[in-house]
Amino acid sequence: MSAQRRIAVVGGGSGALGRAVAVRLVADGFPVVVAARRPPDPDVPGAVFVHCDLGVPSDVEALDARVRADGGWAAVVNASGGYAGDLAHRIGEEERAARLDLNLLGPWRLAASAARAMEEQGDGGRIVNVISRAAVEVAAGQAAYQVAKAGLLRLTEVMARELLDSGITVNAVLPSVMDTPANRRGMPGADTSRWVPVERVAAAVSWLLSPEAGPVSGAAVPVYGRA
């Protein structure tokens, strides 16, 4: 990575969506860091993997130090998270805490760390949170997931307002069911033609990081396909 170039960080970059985002951002010309608990499989040519568990504050601090040393922050894409079903009045303490950390608090740590660095750099930046359609549509049986995703959407809006004068934009994309190996395993027999390819979600993220999207902040872009 060149010390003269700002870096795009993909949090949760080892999953199907995170890897697709990393591939797209490399193609867009960014120096890319994939920050995750494990490397993407297969590797993303042109990207650098950095171990980072967003649930561990010291990991996020170490990632920030690495990015600052290697060129600074251009953008961060929060692609981490995970789905699990539960009932609001039945979920246990440990499960609730773990799911909120995975889908809300971990992305919050990374976005806040990036925002502080971008403010200090003084040349703007981009933050994109990959959330979910579940943030805006209520369904039974996924309480912790929906509460976390709704919280991350509001965090996006709050940070967009707080960073309004800094040149840092904060936006979100809201995919519906994505066409991933995990979803195909979990929903055999589903009509996958109605699902959203991860490459299309990555394209929406790419646009939000582009110069053309400079005036856009606080947006929640639906990427629903026909699901």
Buried (B, 14 or more C-beta within 10 A) or exposed (E): BEEEBBBBBBBBBBBBBBBBBBBBBBEBEBBBBBBBBEBBEEEBEBBBBBEBBBBBEEBBEBBBEBBBEBBBBBBBBBBBBEBEEBEEEEBEEEEBEBBBBBBBBBBBBBBBBBBEBBBEBEEBBBBBBBBBBBBBEEEEEBBBBBBBBBBBBEBBBEBBEEBEEBBBBBBBBBBBBBBBEEBEEEEEEBEBEEBBBBEBBBBBBBBBBEEEBEEBBBBBBEBEBEB
